[in-house]
Amino acid sequence: MKLTFLGATGTVTGSKYLLQTGSATILIDCGLFQGYKQLRLRNWEEFPVAPYSIDAVVLTHAHLDHSGYLPLLVREGFRGKIYCSEATFDLCKILLPDSGRLLEEEASHANRHNYSHHAPALPLYTEDDALRALDFFVPIPFGQPHTVATGLTAQLALGGHILGAAIVTLNDGQRTLTFSGDLGRLNDAIMVEPTLIQRSDYLVLESTYGDRSHDPADPAILLGQTIRETAARGGVTVIPAFAVGRAQSLLYAIHQLKQRGEIPSLLPVYLNSPMATDTTALYRKHRKLHRLSEAECQAMCHAAKIVNSVEESIALNQKQLPMVIIAASGMATGGRVLHHLKAFAPDSRNTILFAGFQAGGTRGRAMLDGVESIKIHGEYVPLRAQVRQIDNLSAHADGNEILSWLGHFSAAPKQVFITHGEPAAADTLRRRIKETLHWPCRVPEYKEQVELL
């Protein structure tokens, strides 16, 4: 086996791993780079190998930093199969076309307002590209080895991060290689725990929160406090949220807060993300992948008023009353939340509340770091609203939870590769694993190749 790290090195985005054996070439994950411009430019580079030479793709989960490059891969000639869990396929049916549509809208907006450095601005891919990519998906069940290429099987185990998230173990008959994907929390309010893995010759391990521990306090307490204080000032709480996973956690927490009387029952709450609405409905279909009962799913689905049309979205920005708006995207990199930030960021009565990891180079990270203005659609918008973060609403295991998960291996892997983390997080986790478990462990570089003997 030869493994090449084509993404998620030195960053939490762009997850792509090229695995080559004597008889097959496959990709594990096929994600978009996000954040800093020098990372985003990688999305436009020629793919390191001819897409038509790749036999298959295996996805750990549906988030765009793991799946969002697929439409481009197919457009450039990939004709193999894309293997994933059924729930991941269901989510990709929502996420990928939406991504293509947003890319088209952003290019169109840039052309209309003449703020692109390119003439004309073009989308990385289109909605039609994404729809074509869906034709290559093949859902496979959890817990059963499945042949994905000549001489190579893949087995999915529950990852606990979002619906359908998987830990992927590949086997060529001589060695095994496991990809953690994004590991979920050990005691998440909604998602089940990650499956414990007993043994693997090699392990590719995420490290998003590898250098920190989540606050053990109930995140709903800070959520309720922020909403109450903002409403008391007559302000609006705008929550940029990932449409898959984070939006549902927020809706469930808001339902609980209203039920307990910790926020006003009549306070308007809006979910301004058709994609998040469609995703929430999937929790009913995939009941075995989370902890919620049918009644709790129903309550989560009705915790907010759904905003469907663009006209309704625009109308929210004209409302001068306390309310909560949940809108994608989670790092404020695109989507409808940008229009809400333009409307509400300049007013000190309002609060921008982030509920997940903010990668370097994103608007979310810049706002948390204290910038005085943010650039949206080619214009600088003053940032006078309060900016807060609920760090422990994350769907990623923290450093302690990752070490706990690793502690159930019956034998040390030959090598652990630390990926999907910014440099400090990845190196901290590497050091902890070496000092605690005494396993061989390293942080690979972008495009580095290693032989797996």
Secondary structure by P-SEA (a helix, b strand, c coil): cbbbbccccccccbbbbbbbcccbbbbccbbbbcccaaaaaaaacccccccccccbbbbcccccccccaaaaaaaacccbbbbbcaaaaaaaaccaaaaaaaaaaaaaaaaaacccccccccccccaaaaaaaaccbbbbbccccccccccbbbbbccccccccccbbbbbcccbbbbbccbbbbcccccccccccccccccccccccccccccccccaaaaaaaaaaaaaaacbbbbbbcccccaaaaaaaaaaaaaaacccccccbbbbccaaaaaaaaacccccccccccaaaaaaaaacbbbbccaaaaaaaaaccccbbbbbccccccccaaaaaaaccccccccccccccccccccaaaaaaacccccccccbbbbcccbbbbcccccccccaaaaaaaaccccccccbbbbccccaaaaaaaaaaaaaacccbbbbbcccbbbbcc
